[in-house]
Each structure stands twice: as structure tokens, then as C-alpha cells.
Amino acid sequence: MAQKFHIKRNDVVVVIAGSQKGKSGKILEVLAAKNRARVEGVAMVKRHLKKSQENPQGKIAEREGTIHVSNLMLQARYDASKRAKKPAVAAAKA
């Protein structure tokens, strides 16, 4: 049976941990077997392509790498948690 994730394709997410922390983007695909997801514009990796008809000289293409789903949070939930914390911090200072 397939595992159920808190995110799915086309959701807007925020990276909450790791080297890409704070970046956000739309989910392009979910790799269920590896518990990872590809997020638009996040964790870019360079891919070396061999010479071909499309790339006669070869090419170094940049594309999205994968991020573990535990490091992703829905944008709406992230914003809601930030709003909930702000009044508490303001109350503590007063």
C-alpha cells in the first residue's frame, strides 16, 4: 500500500529545514518510493548532458533536485503558524 503524504503535486510549500530553509515553490512531483519531492526553483543541481542533436556541444543544465518530504510544509500552514506566534511574542515583551 502506498504511503500518504501531507503534500501533493501543485501544492505551494516552504522548506523548513536544511540548506534550502526558507525557500518556497510549487511541487513538481512526489517520489513516493524515496519519500522525496521535487520543488520548483529549490535545490537546483547541475546535470552534464552529452552531445546530441539537440545539444551539439553538450550542455550543463540546471534542474531541481529532491528534498525529503519531512523538510517541507504547506505555505498556508506555515503562514498560519507565523501569525499565531507573533501576538505571543508581542505579549511577552509588553
MMTF fields as JSON, N, C-alpha, C and O atoms, coordinates in Angstrom:
{
  "mmtfVersion": "1.0.0",
  "mmtfProducer": "UNKNOWN",
  "numBonds": 375,
  "numAtoms": 376,
  "numGroups": 94,
  "numChains": 1,
  "numModels": 1,
  "chainsPerModel": [1],
  "groupsPerChain": [94],
  "chainIdList": ["A"],
  "bondAtomList": [4, 2, 8, 6, 12, 10, 16, 14, 20, 18, 24, 22, 28, 26, 32, 30, 36, 34, 40, 38, 44, 42, 48, 46, 52, 50, 56, 54, 60, 58, 64, 62, 68, 66, 72, 70, 76, 74, 80, 78, 84, 82, 88, 86, 92, 90, 96, 94, 100, 98, 104, 102, 108, 106, 112, 110, 116, 114, 120, 118, 124, 122, 128, 126, 132, 130, 136, 134, 140, 138, 144, 142, 148, 146, 152, 150, 156, 154, 160, 158, 164, 162, 168, 166, 172, 170, 176, 174, 180, 178, 184, 182, 188, 186, 192, 190, 196, 194, 200, 198, 204, 202, 208, 206, 212, 210, 216, 214, 220, 218, 224, 222, 228, 226, 232, 230, 236, 234, 240, 238, 244, 242, 248, 246, 252, 250, 256, 254, 260, 258, 264, 262, 268, 266, 272, 270, 276, 274, 280, 278, 284, 282, 288, 286, 292, 290, 296, 294, 300, 298, 304, 302, 308, 306, 312, 310, 316, 314, 320, 318, 324, 322, 328, 326, 332, 330, 336, 334, 340, 338, 344, 342, 348, 346, 352, 350, 356, 354, 360, 358, 364, 362, 368, 366, 372, 370],
  "bondOrderList": [1, 1, 1, 1, 1, 1, 1, 1, 1, 1, 1, 1, 1, 1, 1, 1, 1, 1, 1, 1, 1, 1, 1, 1, 1, 1, 1, 1, 1, 1, 1, 1, 1, 1, 1, 1, 1, 1, 1, 1, 1, 1, 1, 1, 1, 1, 1, 1, 1, 1, 1, 1, 1, 1, 1, 1, 1, 1, 1, 1, 1, 1, 1, 1, 1, 1, 1, 1, 1, 1, 1, 1, 1, 1, 1, 1, 1, 1, 1, 1, 1, 1, 1, 1, 1, 1, 1, 1, 1, 1, 1, 1, 1],
  "groupList": [{"groupName": "MET", "atomNameList": ["N", "CA", "C", "O"], "elementList": ["N", "C", "C", "O"], "formalChargeList": [0, 0, 0, 0], "bondAtomList": [1, 0, 2, 1, 3, 2], "bondOrderList": [1, 1, 2], "singleLetterCode": "M", "chemCompType": "L-PEPTIDE LINKING"}, {"groupName": "ALA", "atomNameList": ["N", "CA", "C", "O"], "elementList": ["N", "C", "C", "O"], "formalChargeList": [0, 0, 0, 0], "bondAtomList": [1, 0, 2, 1, 3, 2], "bondOrderList": [1, 1, 2], "singleLetterCode": "A", "chemCompType": "L-PEPTIDE LINKING"}, {"groupName": "GLN", "atomNameList": ["N", "CA", "C", "O"], "elementList": ["N", "C", "C", "O"], "formalChargeList": [0, 0, 0, 0], "bondAtomList": [1, 0, 2, 1, 3, 2], "bondOrderList": [1, 1, 2], "singleLetterCode": "Q", "chemCompType": "L-PEPTIDE LINKING"}, {"groupName": "LYS", "atomNameList": ["N", "CA", "C", "O"], "elementList": ["N", "C", "C", "O"], "formalChargeList": [0, 0, 0, 0], "bondAtomList": [1, 0, 2, 1, 3, 2], "bondOrderList": [1, 1, 2], "singleLetterCode": "K", "chemCompType": "L-PEPTIDE LINKING"}, {"groupName": "PHE", "atomNameList": ["N", "CA", "C", "O"], "elementList": ["N", "C", "C", "O"], "formalChargeList": [0, 0, 0, 0], "bondAtomList": [1, 0, 2, 1, 3, 2], "bondOrderList": [1, 1, 2], "singleLetterCode": "F", "chemCompType": "L-PEPTIDE LINKING"}, {"groupName": "HIS", "atomNameList": ["N", "CA", "C", "O"], "elementList": ["N", "C", "C", "O"], "formalChargeList": [0, 0, 0, 0], "bondAtomList": [1, 0, 2, 1, 3, 2], "bondOrderList": [1, 1, 2], "singleLetterCode": "H", "chemCompType": "L-PEPTIDE LINKING"}, {"groupName": "ILE", "atomNameList": ["N", "CA", "C", "O"], "elementList": ["N", "C", "C", "O"], "formalChargeList": [0, 0, 0, 0], "bondAtomList": [1, 0, 2, 1, 3, 2], "bondOrderList": [1, 1, 2], "singleLetterCode": "I", "chemCompType": "L-PEPTIDE LINKING"}, {"groupName": "ARG", "atomNameList": ["N", "CA", "C", "O"], "elementList": ["N", "C", "C", "O"], "formalChargeList": [0, 0, 0, 0], "bondAtomList": [1, 0, 2, 1, 3, 2], "bondOrderList": [1, 1, 2], "singleLetterCode": "R", "chemCompType": "L-PEPTIDE LINKING"}, {"groupName": "ASN", "atomNameList": ["N", "CA", "C", "O"], "elementList": ["N", "C", "C", "O"], "formalChargeList": [0, 0, 0, 0], "bondAtomList": [1, 0, 2, 1, 3, 2], "bondOrderList": [1, 1, 2], "singleLetterCode": "N", "chemCompType": "L-PEPTIDE LINKING"}, {"groupName": "ASP", "atomNameList": ["N", "CA", "C", "O"], "elementList": ["N", "C", "C", "O"], "formalChargeList": [0, 0, 0, 0], "bondAtomList": [1, 0, 2, 1, 3, 2], "bondOrderList": [1, 1, 2], "singleLetterCode": "D", "chemCompType": "L-PEPTIDE LINKING"}, {"groupName": "VAL", "atomNameList": ["N", "CA", "C", "O"], "elementList": ["N", "C", "C", "O"], "formalChargeList": [0, 0, 0, 0], "bondAtomList": [1, 0, 2, 1, 3, 2], "bondOrderList": [1, 1, 2], "singleLetterCode": "V", "chemCompType": "L-PEPTIDE LINKING"}, {"groupName": "GLY", "atomNameList": ["N", "CA", "C", "O"], "elementList": ["N", "C", "C", "O"], "formalChargeList": [0, 0, 0, 0], "bondAtomList": [1, 0, 2, 1, 3, 2], "bondOrderList": [1, 1, 2], "singleLetterCode": "G", "chemCompType": "PEPTIDE LINKING"}, {"groupName": "SER", "atomNameList": ["N", "CA", "C", "O"], "elementList": ["N", "C", "C", "O"], "formalChargeList": [0, 0, 0, 0], "bondAtomList": [1, 0, 2, 1, 3, 2], "bondOrderList": [1, 1, 2], "singleLetterCode": "S", "chemCompType": "L-PEPTIDE LINKING"}, {"groupName": "LEU", "atomNameList": ["N", "CA", "C", "O"], "elementList": ["N", "C", "C", "O"], "formalChargeList": [0, 0, 0, 0], "bondAtomList": [1, 0, 2, 1, 3, 2], "bondOrderList": [1, 1, 2], "singleLetterCode": "L", "chemCompType": "L-PEPTIDE LINKING"}, {"groupName": "GLU", "atomNameList": ["N", "CA", "C", "O"], "elementList": ["N", "C", "C", "O"], "formalChargeList": [0, 0, 0, 0], "bondAtomList": [1, 0, 2, 1, 3, 2], "bondOrderList": [1, 1, 2], "singleLetterCode": "E", "chemCompType": "L-PEPTIDE LINKING"}, {"groupName": "PRO", "atomNameList": ["N", "CA", "C", "O"], "elementList": ["N", "C", "C", "O"], "formalChargeList": [0, 0, 0, 0], "bondAtomList": [1, 0, 2, 1, 3, 2], "bondOrderList": [1, 1, 2], "singleLetterCode": "P", "chemCompType": "L-PEPTIDE LINKING"}, {"groupName": "THR", "atomNameList": ["N", "CA", "C", "O"], "elementList": ["N", "C", "C", "O"], "formalChargeList": [0, 0, 0, 0], "bondAtomList": [1, 0, 2, 1, 3, 2], "bondOrderList": [1, 1, 2], "singleLetterCode": "T", "chemCompType": "L-PEPTIDE LINKING"}, {"groupName": "TYR", "atomNameList": ["N", "CA", "C", "O"], "elementList": ["N", "C", "C", "O"], "formalChargeList": [0, 0, 0, 0], "bondAtomList": [1, 0, 2, 1, 3, 2], "bondOrderList": [1, 1, 2], "singleLetterCode": "Y", "chemCompType": "L-PEPTIDE LINKING"}],
  "groupTypeList": [0, 1, 2, 3, 4, 5, 6, 3, 7, 8, 9, 10, 10, 10, 10, 6, 1, 11, 12, 2, 3, 11, 3, 12, 11, 3, 6, 13, 14, 10, 13, 1, 1, 3, 8, 7, 1, 7, 10, 14, 11, 10, 1, 0, 10, 3, 7, 5, 13, 3, 3, 12, 2, 14, 8, 15, 2, 11, 3, 6, 1, 14, 7, 14, 11, 16, 6, 5, 10, 12, 8, 13, 0, 13, 2, 1, 7, 17, 9, 1, 12, 3, 7, 1, 3, 3, 15, 1, 10, 1, 1, 1, 3, 1],
  "groupIdList": [1, 2, 3, 4, 5, 6, 7, 8, 9, 10, 11, 12, 13, 14, 15, 16, 17, 18, 19, 20, 21, 22, 23, 24, 25, 26, 27, 28, 29, 30, 31, 32, 33, 34, 35, 36, 37, 38, 39, 40, 41, 42, 43, 44, 45, 46, 47, 48, 49, 50, 51, 52, 53, 54, 55, 56, 57, 58, 59, 60, 61, 62, 63, 64, 65, 66, 67, 68, 69, 70, 71, 72, 73, 74, 75, 76, 77, 78, 79, 80, 81, 82, 83, 84, 85, 86, 87, 88, 89, 90, 91, 92, 93, 94],
  "secStructList": [7, 7, 7, 7, 7, 1, 7, 7, 6, 6, 7, 3, 3, 3, 3, 7, 1, 1, 6, 6, 6, 6, 7, 3, 3, 3, 3, 3, 3, 3, 3, 4, 4, 4, 6, 3, 3, 3, 3, 6, 6, 1, 1, 3, 3, 3, 3, 3, 3, 7, 7, 7, 1, 1, 7, 6, 6, 7, 3, 3, 3, 3, 3, 3, 7, 3, 3, 3, 4, 4, 4, 3, 3, 3, 2, 2, 2, 2, 2, 2, 2, 2, 2, 2, 2, 2, 2, 2, 2, 2, 2, 2, 2, 7],
  "xCoordList": [0.836, 0.0, 0.879, 1.888, 0.491, 1.276, 1.151, 0.106, 2.238, 2.256, 1.538, 1.601, 0.862, 0.134, 0.995, 1.528, 1.121, 1.93, 1.05, -0.107, 1.599, 0.874, 0.938, 0.356, 1.645, 1.78, 1.44, 1.495, 1.087, 0.838, 1.271, 1.615, 1.254, 1.681, 0.883, -0.316, 1.549, 0.997, 0.71, 0.241, 0.973, 0.862, 2.021, 3.103, 1.787, 2.867, 3.394, 2.644, 4.717, 5.33, 6.504, 7.034, 6.902, 8.071, 9.027, 8.6, 10.319, 11.333, 11.593, 11.952, 11.415, 11.539, 12.852, 13.141, 13.651, 14.927, 15.909, 15.515, 17.186, 18.225, 18.829, 18.541, 19.666, 20.391, 19.487, 19.87, 18.3, 17.362, 16.289, 15.29, 16.483, 15.496, 14.99, 15.777, 13.665, 13.047, 12.588, 11.761, 13.1, 12.691, 11.331, 10.958, 10.6, 9.29, 9.108, 9.802, 8.17, 7.887, 6.784, 6.279, 6.423, 5.355, 5.961, 7.045, 5.257, 5.744, 5.531, 4.416, 6.61, 6.548, 6.216, 5.449, 6.798, 6.495, 6.861, 7.738, 6.176, 6.447, 6.989, 6.365, 8.149, 8.767, 8.454, 9.216, 7.335, 6.823, 7.783, 7.922, 8.438, 9.336, 10.509, 11.018, 10.937, 12.086, 11.691, 12.562, 10.386, 9.897, 10.467, 10.793, 10.585, 11.168, 10.261, 9.387, 10.481, 9.691, 10.601, 11.638, 10.202, 10.902, 10.114, 8.927, 10.762, 10.099, 10.678, 11.895, 9.805, 10.188, 11.142, 10.808, 12.332, 13.293, 14.068, 14.787, 13.939, 14.611, 15.554, 15.231, 16.705, 17.702, 18.151, 18.139, 18.542, 18.968, 20.301, 21.229, 20.367, 21.586, 21.991, 21.15, 23.275, 23.765, 23.873, 24.441, 23.327, 23.321, 24.129, 23.827, 25.154, 26.002, 25.388, 25.211, 25.064, 24.439, 25.455, 26.253, 25.411, 26.295, 25.901, 24.805, 26.799, 26.491, 25.34, 25.272, 24.433, 23.298, 22.846, 23.425, 21.81, 21.301, 20.752, 20.916, 20.098, 19.538, 20.632, 20.514, 21.702, 22.822, 24.112, 24.826, 24.431, 25.604, 26.917, 27.865, 26.985, 28.212, 28.162, 29.139, 27.048, 26.861, 26.356, 26.292, 26.002, 25.416, 25.468, 25.427, 25.559, 25.392, 24.048, 23.902, 23.07, 21.705, 21.456, 21.923, 20.716, 20.322, 18.899, 18.026, 18.661, 17.309, 17.113, 18.075, 15.872, 15.561, 16.017, 15.832, 16.61, 16.94, 15.76, 14.714, 15.926, 14.821, 15.084, 16.226, 13.986, 14.033, 13.16, 12.081, 13.603, 12.809, 11.506, 11.501, 10.399, 9.087, 8.986, 8.179, 9.784, 9.733, 10.265, 10.008, 11.001, 11.545, 10.648, 11.039, 9.452, 8.521, 7.261, 6.802, 6.699, 5.445, 4.597, 5.123, 3.29, 2.388, 2.519, 2.619, 2.519, 2.676, 1.59, 1.883, 0.344, -0.769, -0.573, -0.801, -0.153, 0.065, 1.251, 1.225, 2.286, 3.477, 3.101, 3.505, 2.32, 1.892, 1.007, 1.137, 0.12, -0.776, 0.026, -0.293, 1.058, 1.855, 2.669, 2.897, 3.111, 3.856, 2.95, 3.363, 1.692, 0.747, 0.404, 0.258, 0.273, -0.073, 1.039, 0.762, 2.294, 3.433, 3.662, 4.115, 3.363, 3.652, 2.95, 3.615, 1.634, 0.989, 1.565, 1.648, 1.952, 2.515, 3.848, 4.127, 4.656, 5.936, 5.699, 6.394, 4.73, 4.41, 3.885, 4.206, 3.084, 2.539, 3.656, 3.609, 4.637, 5.741, 6.609, 7.13, 6.762, 7.583, 6.869, 7.52, 5.549, 4.787, 4.768, 4.167],
  "yCoordList": [-1.193, 0.0, 1.254, 1.311, 2.245, 3.472, 4.319, 4.35, 5.004, 5.861, 7.178, 7.661, 7.763, 9.017, 10.163, 10.093, 11.216, 12.37, 13.582, 13.631, 14.552, 15.781, 16.782, 17.863, 16.421, 17.295, 16.502, 15.272, 17.223, 16.569, 17.507, 18.662, 17.009, 17.788, 19.087, 19.106, 20.166, 21.512, 22.263, 23.399, 21.672, 22.418, 23.411, 23.154, 24.548, 25.503, 25.21, 25.198, 24.971, 24.562, 25.463, 26.19, 25.396, 26.102, 25.055, 24.087, 25.248, 24.348, 24.816, 25.973, 23.925, 24.317, 23.875, 24.253, 23.077, 22.619, 22.336, 22.059, 22.408, 22.078, 23.312, 24.439, 23.097, 24.19, 25.115, 26.247, 24.648, 25.447, 26.102, 26.601, 26.105, 26.584, 27.987, 28.887, 28.156, 29.454, 29.632, 30.502, 28.833, 28.939, 28.289, 27.369, 28.779, 28.191, 27.987, 28.594, 27.13, 26.853, 25.821, 25.288, 25.556, 24.601, 23.209, 23.067, 22.186, 20.816, 20.347, 20.395, 19.894, 19.397, 17.911, 17.459, 17.15, 15.719, 15.191, 15.73, 14.129, 13.463, 12.074, 11.31, 11.749, 10.436, 9.603, 9.606, 8.894, 8.177, 7.097, 6.891, 6.414, 5.321, 5.818, 5.089, 7.064, 7.623, 8.636, 9.187, 8.898, 9.902, 11.287, 12.033, 11.627, 12.9, 13.601, 12.977, 14.907, 15.683, 16.652, 17.068, 17.004, 17.986, 19.289, 19.316, 20.369, 21.657, 22.661, 22.755, 23.403, 24.35, 25.418, 26.128, 25.527, 26.56, 26.331, 27.225, 25.154, 24.864, 23.674, 22.744, 23.701, 22.621, 22.346, 21.203, 23.396, 23.258, 22.503, 22.769, 21.549, 20.78, 20.925, 21.152, 20.792, 20.89, 19.479, 18.583, 19.294, 17.998, 18.146, 19.002, 17.316, 17.375, 16.49, 15.288, 17.095, 16.365, 16.101, 16.97, 14.879, 14.51, 15.24, 15.794, 15.239, 15.817, 15.05, 13.825, 15.779, 15.161, 16.113, 17.185, 15.722, 16.613, 17.893, 18.973, 17.778, 18.963, 19.848, 21.073, 19.228, 19.956, 19.52, 18.668, 20.089, 19.637, 19.786, 19.042, 20.73, 20.952, 20.296, 20.359, 19.675, 19.216, 20.392, 21.511, 20.166, 21.259, 20.923, 19.757, 21.958, 21.797, 22.421, 23.643, 21.564, 22.024, 22.071, 21.212, 23.084, 23.17, 22.668, 23.052, 21.805, 21.323, 21.109, 21.129, 20.906, 20.772, 19.422, 18.389, 19.443, 18.217, 17.85, 18.498, 16.821, 16.395, 16.813, 16.991, 16.962, 17.317, 16.329, 15.975, 15.879, 14.943, 15.611, 16.782, 14.861, 15.444, 15.95, 16.837, 15.408, 15.872, 17.298, 17.959, 17.778, 19.137, 20.139, 21.29, 19.72, 20.591, 20.824, 19.935, 22.032, 22.364, 23.186, 24.015, 22.957, 23.73, 25.217, 25.59, 26.061, 27.514, 28.075, 28.893, 27.651, 28.166, 27.833, 28.678, 26.612, 26.192, 26.943, 27.302, 27.179, 27.911, 29.343, 29.84, 30.017, 31.391, 31.456, 32.381, 30.498, 30.476, 30.324, 30.956, 29.494, 29.286, 30.537, 30.827, 31.282, 32.519, 33.572, 34.281, 33.678, 34.659, 34.339, 35.249, 33.064, 32.668, 33.003, 33.313, 32.948, 33.199, 34.68, 35.049, 35.554, 36.98, 37.626, 38.324, 37.43, 38.054, 37.534, 38.291, 36.287, 35.721, 36.4, 36.67, 36.671, 37.34, 38.773, 39.258, 39.467, 40.844, 40.927, 41.869, 39.952, 39.908, 39.68, 40.227, 38.894, 38.6, 39.846, 40.038, 40.685, 41.902, 42.974, 43.785, 42.984, 44.045, 43.888, 44.705],
  "zCoordList": [0.0, 0.0, 0.0, 0.702, -0.784, -0.897, 0.361, 1.012, 0.686, 1.859, 1.552, 0.421, 2.538, 2.351, 2.881, 3.989, 2.078, 2.445, 2.738, 2.32, 3.454, 3.767, 2.616, 2.696, 1.548, 0.38, -0.873, -0.878, -1.942, -3.225, -4.346, -4.098, -5.573, -6.726, -6.825, -6.547, -7.219, -7.403, -6.102, -6.156, -4.945, -3.681, -3.604, -4.133, -2.941, -2.689, -1.293, -0.318, -1.216, 0.05, 0.411, -0.429, 1.69, 2.207, 2.757, 3.386, 2.521, 3.08, 4.51, 4.727, 5.487, 6.895, 7.534, 8.669, 6.82, 7.381, 6.257, 5.124, 6.582, 5.608, 4.967, 5.372, 3.968, 3.324, 2.511, 2.213, 2.152, 1.358, 2.238, 1.719, 3.547, 4.513, 4.162, 3.866, 4.199, 3.928, 2.493, 2.222, 1.566, 0.167, -0.027, 0.7, -1.014, -1.283, -2.782, -3.597, -3.123, -4.523, -4.654, -3.667, -5.903, -6.205, -6.383, -6.948, -5.898, -6.035, -7.469, -7.99, -8.099, -9.47, -9.501, -10.351, -8.567, -8.483, -7.109, -6.434, -6.703, -5.436, -5.749, -6.485, -5.19, -5.377, -4.139, -3.172, -4.173, -3.001, -2.519, -1.314, -3.428, -3.056, -2.214, -1.363, -2.453, -1.731, -0.668, 0.005, -0.501, 0.453, 0.163, 1.087, -1.108, -1.505, -2.515, -3.118, -2.691, -3.638, -4.383, -3.867, -5.598, -6.409, -6.324, -6.651, -5.888, -5.709, -6.705, -6.867, -7.362, -8.405, -7.86, -6.911, -8.465, -8.109, -6.818, -6.372, -6.206, -4.943, -5.143, -5.883, -4.492, -4.545, -5.985, -6.443, -6.68, -8.073, -8.145, -7.381, -9.091, -9.321, -10.784, -11.653, -11.04, -12.417, -13.001, -12.377, -14.193, -14.867, -16.15, -16.982, -16.312, -17.501, -18.583, -18.386, -19.732, -20.834, -21.935, -22.288, -22.472, -23.575, -24.842, -24.936, -25.818, -27.122, -27.744, -27.646, -28.387, -29.078, -30.173, -30.346, -30.914, -31.955, -31.347, -31.915, -30.19, -29.534, -28.945, -28.957, -28.427, -27.83, -28.517, -27.989, -29.695, -30.445, -29.676, -29.927, -28.75, -27.992, -26.615, -25.868, -26.274, -24.904, -24.087, -24.596, -22.852, -22.082, -20.594, -20.203, -19.782, -18.341, -18.01, -17.984, -17.757, -17.498, -15.992, -15.243, -15.566, -14.162, -14.035, -14.814, -13.047, -12.803, -11.309, -10.542, -10.902, -9.485, -8.946, -9.589, -7.768, -7.056, -6.163, -6.212, -5.354, -4.489, -3.044, -2.623, -2.299, -0.887, -0.139, -0.615, 1.02, 1.807, 2.246, 2.627, 2.192, 2.494, 3.932, 4.21, 4.848, 6.239, 6.374, 7.38, 5.373, 5.403, 4.689, 4.502, 4.288, 3.569, 4.382, 5.099, 4.266, 4.943, 3.978, 3.236, 3.989, 3.145, 3.472, 4.641, 2.449, 2.626, 3.539, 4.411, 3.353, 4.156, 5.635, 6.5, 5.918, 7.309, 7.913, 9.09, 7.111, 7.556, 7.925, 8.976, 7.054, 7.313, 8.553, 9.354, 8.719, 9.878, 11.168, 12.175, 11.145, 12.357, 12.678, 13.853, 11.672, 11.909, 12.536, 13.454, 12.034, 12.568, 14.019, 14.835, 14.344, 15.699, 16.681, 17.84, 16.24, 17.121, 17.365, 18.448, 16.388, 16.521, 17.716, 18.481, 17.92, 19.082, 20.406, 21.374, 20.463, 21.675, 22.015, 23.183, 21.006, 21.215, 21.656, 22.548, 21.053, 21.413, 22.844, 23.568, 23.253, 24.609, 25.63, 26.732, 25.277, 26.185, 26.419, 27.517, 25.399, 25.522, 26.341, 26.998, 26.307, 26.995, 28.496, 29.195]
}
